């Protein structure tokens, strides 16, 4: 249920309606941040998706839980008729569905590499315990053992975007419609 008034004719795209009618500069900046995350992250697609899915689970955002970057990012972040943009979806093989299903139980699942496991743990702790995470020296030693500083900054900004924008979508009730679907499908 949307927490702002959305005209019935635009119920298929509540986020789009809000971005064109309310807090327009802020919504544009949020879209730019989101696009930058999907376009410019240097993380492997599996690391990216593991951290993104764990954030989605914590946020409760239905759009984010159903989203699969390899399947959906192209439709969201490209303009028909224009050349494909650089994207995280080119950063390695797409995870299988069992990967997404295992993210909630990442500690016990054998499906994740050390880097993937650390990306998921980072996302979880960033979302739930940022003060504890910032002071956990053993965790940071593990992170620095496999991630370069630039990769850590990349991951932190990706998680920040997902936490903030996913919570906006969930709290305002914009996550009842998958934004990755083309408009014609969403309206049906």
PEMO-V578490 format. One record per pair of residues at least 6 apart in sequence whose C-alpha atoms are under 6 Angstrom apart, sorted by the first residue. I is the first residue (numbers start at 1). J is the second residue. D is the distance in Angstrom with one decimal. If there is no record, write none. Layout:
BEGIN
i = [I/I]
j = [J/J]
d = [D/D]
END
This chain:
BEGIN
i = [1/2/2/2/3/3/12/12/14/15/19/37/38/38/39/39/39/41/44/44/45/45/46/47/47/50/51/51/51/56/56/59/61/61/61/62/63/63/70/70/72/76/123/169]
j = [173/172/173/174/172/173/186/187/174/174/27/158/87/88/86/87/88/88/91/92/91/92/95/116/119/120/119/120/123/64/65/167/166/170/175/175/175/178/89/94/180/180/159/175]
d = [5.0/5.7/4.1/5.9/4.9/5.8/5.6/5.3/5.5/5.8/5.2/5.7/5.8/5.5/5.5/4.1/5.8/5.9/4.9/5.8/5.2/5.6/5.9/4.7/5.9/5.5/5.4/4.4/5.3/5.3/5.4/5.8/5.8/5.0/6.0/5.5/5.2/5.1/5.2/5.9/5.5/5.6/6.0/5.3]
END
